[in-house]
Amino acid sequence: MKPSETGLLATETTVEAVAAAVAKLIGDPELYQRCSAGALRYGKENLSWQVIAERICDVVATVADTLDYGPGQG
């Protein structure tokens, strides 16, 4: 999360703090558009099934490369 680029951080975990962050977005259409576009872009670039699958395959390949099965074990 990048503050003011992909969303806003509430200063506290209270209803009032979250409400203030939401009110800030509602009151600033430019900030809302920037955060909305940034969050969508971040999601597509980092959270798509394709990206997640590639990361999992990379981890599995890295782990597999470190295993020593010994003769005839794999």
C-alpha positions in Angstrom: 0.0 0.0 0.0 1.3 3.4 -1.0 -0.4 6.2 0.9 -2.2 8.6 -1.4 -1.3 6.5 -4.4 -3.2 3.2 -3.9 -5.2 4.2 -0.8 -5.2 5.9 2.5 -3.9 4.7 5.9 -6.1 5.4 8.9 -4.1 6.8 11.7 -5.7 4.5 14.2 -7.9 1.4 14.1 -11.0 3.2 15.2 -14.3 3.8 13.5 -13.5 7.6 13.6 -10.1 7.2 12.0 -11.5 5.0 9.1 -14.4 7.4 8.7 -12.0 10.3 8.4 -10.0 8.6 5.7 -13.2 7.8 3.8 -14.4 11.4 4.2 -11.0 12.6 2.8 -11.5 10.4 -0.3 -15.1 11.5 -0.8 -14.1 15.2 -0.4 -11.2 15.1 -2.8 -12.2 13.6 -6.2 -8.6 13.9 -7.6 -7.2 11.9 -4.7 -10.0 9.4 -5.1 -9.2 9.0 -8.8 -5.5 8.7 -8.2 -5.9 6.1 -5.4 -8.5 4.2 -7.4 -6.3 4.0 -10.5 -3.2 3.2 -8.5 -5.0 0.4 -6.6 -6.3 -1.1 -9.8 -2.9 -1.0 -11.4 -1.2 -2.5 -8.3 -3.8 -5.3 -8.2 -3.3 -6.2 -11.9 0.5 -6.0 -11.6 0.9 -7.9 -8.3 -2.2 -9.9 -7.4 -3.5 -11.5 -10.6 -3.7 -15.3 -10.8 -1.0 -15.3 -13.4 1.5 -13.3 -11.2 0.7 -15.4 -8.1 1.1 -18.7 -10.1 4.4 -17.5 -11.4 5.6 -16.7 -7.9 4.5 -20.1 -6.6 6.3 -21.9 -9.4 9.4 -19.9 -8.6 9.3 -20.9 -5.0 8.7 -24.5 -5.8 11.6 -24.5 -8.3 13.9 -22.9 -5.7 13.0 -25.4 -3.0 13.3 -28.3 -5.5 16.8 -27.1 -6.4 17.9 -27.2 -2.8 16.7 -30.8 -2.2 19.2 -33.6 -2.3 17.4 -36.8 -2.9 20.5 -38.9 -3.1 21.1 -41.7 -5.7 17.8 -43.2 -7.0 15.6 -41.0 -4.8 14.2 -38.6 -7.2 
